Amino acid sequence: MRFPDSAAAAQIDLFDEVIDVRSPEEYAEDHVPGAVSCPVLDDGERAEIGTLYRQVSPFDAKRRGAALVARNIARHLETSFAGRDRLWRPLVYCWRGGKRSGAMTHVLREVGWQAAQLEGGYKAYRRAVVTALETLPRGFRYIVLCGETGSAKSRVLEALAARGAQVIDLERLARHRGSVLGNLPGTPQPAQKMFESLLWHALRGLDPAAPVFVEAESKKIGQLQVPDALLDAMRAAECARVEAPVEVRVAFLIEEYRHFLADPAALKAQLDCLLGLYGKETIADWRARTDRGEWEGLVGELLTAHYDPAYRRSTHKNYVRLADAHVVRPRDLSPASIAGVASELLALAAREPVVA
């Protein structure tokens, strides 16, 4: 039996592997999660063909492009695809589902693999993601995890996931901790399109019959925006709140943000972002504490003066069911205590949902 030569974006899961034949630059901006990058033209080659097409002729561009594409496909056959068995079924895509993916798909099918070309290419896939994110997030029961900065909410999500609960960790997907000091060292945030692809992929893997734990977030996580449909669903959902003592949160944050303690200049640069809110005198005091290594006092004041009031204003304004939240009060934020919080939340999730 010979399978169809093409498939729609909704059929991605039917294939053993997804092959992205666009240039590395295109792939870096966004791609189907899990797709393997096997460009038939690299960034320089793609630019070269475009210049030939505009400045010389379409014929010369196609002749040169064909040689480069053939050479690159041959390299992938000898390397990336060398270990694939004869039953392998890959789905191949390029920008529009045109010549680049068509060439790769043709060669793979000639070898004997049941390869298919993604109809409409990346552009069709991107339209499918945007459309899905307008409706897909509304199909789940969310339990929104709230709590002031330093309450170890991300660790609680990890503990829940380890126990088999359904979790959407937006900060992990966004590679950012969602605050002024939220940048992860050496880890840039993905492009907005890639963030949305990762979120789409995560949501598609969820069971609508089971609750989904997610941390309360604002519209932006670093430079990325949470899609409106998901944010609306979260803000209308039931809440659970972790309340840990200030001194416990201070100790936790000092450990969690060790990279800033090791780089005081970076910390002071981030503190300068708060100048408009607190003025020169306060920021100068915080910078001086940084220079002196007075970490407990500095972190404690940042919590009480900045983070806690801002968090309370935002969550009470945006999460309409926060006043009725189930409250968990761990004595500390050790792994054992976090596991205990996760157990209590799993028990909460097993109850019948309360309709707002």
Secondary structure, 3 states (H helix, E strand, C coil): CCCCCEECHHHHHHCCEEEECCCHHHHHHCCCCCCEECCCCCHHHHHHHHHHHHHCCHHHHHHHHHHHHHHHHHHHHHCCCCCCCCCCCEEEECCCCCHHHHHHHHHHHHHCCCCEEECCHHHHHHHHHHHHCCCHHHHCCEEEEECCCCCCHHHHHHHHHHCCCEEECHHHHHCECCCCCCEECCECCCCHHHHHHHHHHHHHCCCCCCCEEEECCCCEECCEECCHHHHHHHHCCEEEEECCCHHHHHHHHHHHCHHHHCCHHHHHHHHHHHHHHHHHHHHHHHHHHHHHCCHHHHHHHHHHHHHHHHHHHHHHHHCCCHHHCEEECCCCCCHHHHHHHHHHHHHHHHCCCCCC
